[in-house]
């Protein structure tokens, strides 16, 4: 089913499970879509399927999962079936209804030929009833095991034939697997013959095999077909094997059939044919008149055994046709399921690709953003380093200025102390003019005026100190 439709169904009805029921009513494939409540039990679910699908009254209800089948657990709820253990990848539960066909009944009859007729009739009556009354008895189990055994045996035969070709390159494997047919017994035998053996010698080997000897087998009328082709009596088995068998195949299939001239088992062989017309009456030979008794005994119909063989052949042909039709229908269902799974996988792959492309585009955009941020950070780091260098240079300059200021302050203090000491040493009774001159000289010295050069020295340094002191101390 379409995943979008399934998601819409699950969104609209979250308490229900979408179910697709496959069946073969009247030999035709049918599909029915259902919505089942979570509160229903599995047993009621099976009954519900039978009510919605009337053709499933005499069939078995199975859960399809990954090409296989699961038995419906009747003790669980449908809510428990709404899990990946039972559902398919598209979130849908697939159910298959298998009818008990007449072909299976005939197969069980052949496999249980040794059982009493009453037990066989009982098992057939159970098959014709509902599934609730039907149970897997010994006959059904034996038939299933025999089919599995035949499949495994054919695989083992193929493997053994391939191993034999490797171990014995001078021999070829000949496989005979032929059902019973009118005039020929059931043949199931494997041979290993030399490559230089003639076909006529292989015929002698078959004639000498006690397993193939039958009272009614006309070996003089039997043709040998190898890989579906007629062969000559003087051909070598090695040449036939090399020309007809692929390297990957495991053996040469030998098939026996009666010659066309041997028609004793055909009903048409026993029909009276009118005499061929002659050109003129004179050309007709004189024949003695036949008596009534000779006319009555002239026609001899087929024997009971021949009619029985013919009926068996027709029944097997009809059975094979039904089985082929059923296998074809099952193959169509499997192909449809595989196509649905392929569509789901393709949609998931497309979603993953889109998500991956989106993620890659986001990664590229993030990389561009990171690169721009790295460039911005590198520029800011460079500017910060330059500002740090300028700040360190300014700090060093400030330190030098502060040291110079301290030195100037020390000089001022020393000058002041010296002047104070000189003033203290001067006599009290000095001439007024001298005092005035000395006072002027002291004032000039205190204000920083050099009397020799007539230029202010200390005042300029004091002005520099007054300008730089607030910035340094701050």
N, C-alpha and C positions, 0 to 999 in steps of 0.2 A: 504494500500500500504506500501511498504518497506520505512521506513523513510530515509534511505540512498539514495535511488533512488529519492525520493521527494526532498531532499536537493540538489542533483545534478541537477535535473531539474530546481529548483528555482535559482540555481547559474548560470546555463547556460542561462536561459531566465528569468531574474528578472521582466520583464514587462508583463509576462503572468501568468495566474492562472491555475494550474492543476485541472481538473474537471473529475469526474467519474460519468457517467450516467447509472443508473439502469433502466431497463424496462422489460416488459413481452410481447414481440411480439408473437402473436399466442399461448399464454399460456406458453411460455418458457422464462426462465430467460436469460437476455442478459446484458452485461456490455460493455461500450464503454468509452475509455479514451481520453480526449480532452485537448488542451491547448488554453485558451481563452485570448485575449488581454485585458489589463487594460482599454484601451480607449473605449471599446465597452459598450453600455448601457445595462441595464438588459433586456429591451424589445427586443433589437437586439440579446441579448444572447439567449433568449427563441426561437426566430426565427432561430438562428444558430443551436440550439439543434434540432429543428424540421427538418432543412435541413440535418444535420448529421445523424439523427435517423428518417427515414421515417415512422416507425411504430408509432411515437409519434404525428402523424397528428391529431388524434382524442383523444388525451389524455391531461392530466394536468401535468404541470411541477412544481415540488416542490423541496425545499431544505431540505435534510435530516440533522437533528441536534439532537444528543443525544436521539435517538430512536423516535423522533417526526418529524413533518414536519413544515416548514416555507414557507409562500407564497413568491414568488420571487418579490421583490420590483422593479418594472419596471422603476421607476424614478431615480434609482441610477445607478452608473457606476459599472463595474466589479471590478474596483479598490476598490470601497467601500465594495464590497462583500468579498474582500481579508482581512478579519478580523476574530477574534475568535468568533464574534457574529454569523457568518454564517458557518465558516469552522469547520472541525473536529479537533481532537487532533493531527492528523498526517499531518496538514497543507495542507489538500486537501478539496475541495468543493465537496460534494456528492449531486447529483441531482437524483430524482426519477421521472419517467414518468408513470403515472397511466392512463390506458385506461378505457373508459366508457364501461363496460361489459354489456352483455344482462341480466345478473343476477340482476344488480342494476336497470335496467329499469323495470324488472318484480317486484322487491321489491317496487319501487316507484308506480307502477300501483296498487299494493295491498293496499298500505297505502293511496292512493288518489282515492279510489273507489268512494267516495262521490262527486268528482269533475266531471264536464262535460267531455264527451269524447273528445271534440275538444281541451280543454286545455291540456289533457293528451297527445294527439297526437302531440300538439305543443311542449311540453316539451321533448318528445322523439325525435322529429326532431332536436331540439336544441342540444341534446346530441350527435346525429350522426354527427354534423358539427364540425368545428374547435373550439378550446378553446376560441379564441378571440370572437366568437359569442355566446358562452355559458355563461350564468349567473346563479347564484344560485337563483332559484325562490322559491316560497312558497312550492311547492311540494318537492323539494330537501331538504329544511330546515326542513320540517315536517318529512321526512324520517330519516334524521340525528338525530333530536331530539327524535324520537321514539326509535331508536337503543340505544341512550344514556340512555333514560328513562328505557328501558328494563334492561340494564346492572346495572344501579343504583338500580332498583327494586329488581333484584335478590340478590344483596348484602344486601339490607335492609331486604329481607326475610330471608337470612341466619343469619343475626344478631338478628332478632326478634326470630328466632327459637332457637338460642343459649340462648337468654335471657329467653325464655319460659321454656327451659329445666332446667334452674337454679331456676326460680321462682316456677314452678310446676313440682316437680320431679315425681309425680304420673301420669303424662300425657306425651304423645309423639307427636311430630309434624309430620304430613304426608303432603308431598308436591306433588301436581299434576300439571305438566306443560307439556302438550301433544298437539302437533299440530293437526289440523283437518286431518282426514284420512277417507278413504272409510268405511262407516258403523259406524263411531264414530265422535262425534262433537269435536270442539276445547275445551280442558279442561285446565283450569288454575285456580286452587283453592288450598287453604291451609286449613288443618283441624288440630284440637287438640283433640285427642281421649284419653280415659283412657288406662292405660297399661293393664288392665284386659279385655279389649274388644276383642271379637272374630272377626275373619276375616269376617264371615258371617254377623255379625251385622254391620261391616263397609260397606259391600255391600248394606245393607238396607239403611244406611245413604246416600250413593251415589244415590240410586234409589229415595230417597225422596227429594234430592236437586233439586230445580226447574231449576237451572242453567245448570244442566247436562241432563235434560229431553229433548229428541229430538224425532221427529215423526218417524225417521228411525233408531233409536238406538236399536239393538237387545240385551238387557241387559242379556237375558238368555244365550247368546253365548259369553259373554265377560269374559275373563280371567284377573285376577289381578296378576300383577307381581310387586314385591317389591324389590327394589335394583337389578333388572334384574333377579330375581329368582322367581320361582313359589312357592306359599304358600298354605297350607291346610286351609280348611274352619274353622276348630276347633282350629287353633293356636291363641295364644294371641298376641296382638300387642306389648306388652312389651318384650316378648321373641324374637320376630322377630327384633325389634329395637336393642336389646342388641347384637344379633348375626350377624347382617348385617351392622350396622352403626358404624363408627369409633367415638371415643370420641370427635375428633375435628370437626366432621361434624355437620351440623345444622339440619338435618331432614331426614326422610325416603322418598325416591323417590318412588312414586306409578305410575305404568305404566299399561295402559289398552290395551288389544288387543283381537281381535276376535278369537274364537276357530277355530282350523283347520277344523273342520267339517262344519263350516259355510263358504261356498265358493260361496255365491250368487253373490258376486261382482267380482269374477274371471272369465275371459272369458273361461277358460278351463272347467268350471263347466257346460257350456251350449253347449259343443260339444257332438254330439251323439257318444255313445260308442257301439261297436259291441257286440252282445250277446256272452256269454261265450260258448265255444264248449262243446258238450255232448259226452259221450263215445261211445254210439251206437245210431242208429236211433230210436231204439225202446224206448230208454229212453226219447226221446223228447216228451213233452206233446203236445197234439193237441191244436192249438191256432186258434181262429177264424180269418178269413181274415179281415185285416184292410181296411177301405175305404180310398179313395184318400183324402177326407176332413180331416179324422183323422190323416193321415200321414202328411198332410200339416201343421196341427196345433200341431203336436207332438213336433216340435222344436220351442222353444221360446228364442230368443236372449236376450242379456242384454238390460236393459232400457237405455234411454238417460242419466238419472241421474247417473246410475252406470258407464257408459262409461265416463261421465264427471268427476266423482270422480276418476276413474282410470287414466285419462289423467292428472288430477291435481296432483295425487300422483307421476306419472312419471316425471312431470315437476318439482315438489319439489325435487325429488331424483336427477334429473340432476342439478338443481340449487345448491343443497347441495354439489354435487360432484365438481362443478366448484368452489364454495366457499371454499371447503376444499383444492382444488389444489392451489387456490390463497393464502390462509392462509399458506399453506406449503411453497410456494415460498417466501412469506414475512418472514416467520420464518427462512428460509435458509439465506436470505439477512441479517436479524438481527443477526443470528449466525455468519455469516462471518464478519459483522461489529464488533461484540463483540470480535471475535478472533483477528481482526486487532488492536482494542483498547487494548486487553490483551497483544499482542506482543509489542505495543508501551509502555505500562506501564512497562512491563518486561525489555525492553531496557532502559527506564528511570531509573528503579530501579537498574539495573546493573551499569549504569553510576554513579548514586548516591553512590552506594556501593564502586565503584572504587575510586571516589573522596574522599569518607570518609576514605578509607584505606590509600590513598596517604596523606591526611591531618594528619591522626594519625601517620604515619611514619615520616612526617615532624616534628610533635610535639615531638615525641620521640627523634629525632636527635637534635632538639633545646634544649630539656631538658638536654641531655648529654652535649651539648656545654655549657649551662648555669652552670651545675654542675662543669665542669672543670674550667670555668671562676671564679666561686665562690671560688673554692679551690685555684686558683692562687691569687685572691684578698686577701683571708685570709692569705696566706703565705706572700704576700707583706705587708699586714698590720702588721703581727707579726714582720717582719724584720724592718719595719718603727718604730714600738714601741721600739724595741731594740736599733736602731740607735738614737732615741730620748733620750732614757735613757742614752746612752753613751755620747751623746752631752751635756745633762744637767750635767752629772758628770764632763765632761771636763770643762764646763763653771764654775762650782763651784770651781774646782781646779785652774783654771785661775784667778778667783776672789781672792782666798786665796793668790796666788802668787803675784798678783798685790798689794794686801794689804801689804804683806811682803816687797815687793820692795819699796812701799811708806814709810814703817816704816824705812827701811835701809837708804833710801835717807834722811829721817828726821834725823836719827842718824849721817849720814855723815855731814849734814849741821851743826848739833849741835857741832860735834867734830871740824869741821873747825872753827866755831865761837869761840869755847873755845881756840883752839890753837892760833888763831889770837889775842884773848884777852891776852893770856899769853905772846905772843911775844911782844905785845904792852907794857906790864908792865915790861919787863926786862930792866935793866939799860944799858945805852949806853957804859960805860967804863968797860966792863967786861974783864977779862983775855981772851986772844986769844984762849987758849986751852979750857977754859970753854965754850967760844962761839962755838968753833968747836964741843965740846961734846954736847952742847945744840942743835946746828944745826943738828948734827947727830940724836939726840933724836927726834927733831921735824920731821926730814925726816922720821924716822922710824915710828913715830906716824901717819904722813900724809899718808904714804904708807900702814898703817895698820899693823904694826909689834908691837907685844906686848913685851915691854922690860923686863918684869918679866919672862915670859915663853919662850920668844924668838921665838914665832910662829906667823905667819901672820893671823890676824883675819879679818880685814876690807877688805883686798885685796881679800880674797876668796869670801866674800859676794859681793864685787864689780864685780868679775868675773861672779858670778851667775846672778847678775843683768844684766850684759852686754849680757849674753846668753839668758835670759828669757824676757828681756824688749822688743826686737823687736817682738817676737811672741805674747806677751800680748797686746802690743799697736797696732799691726797690726790687 
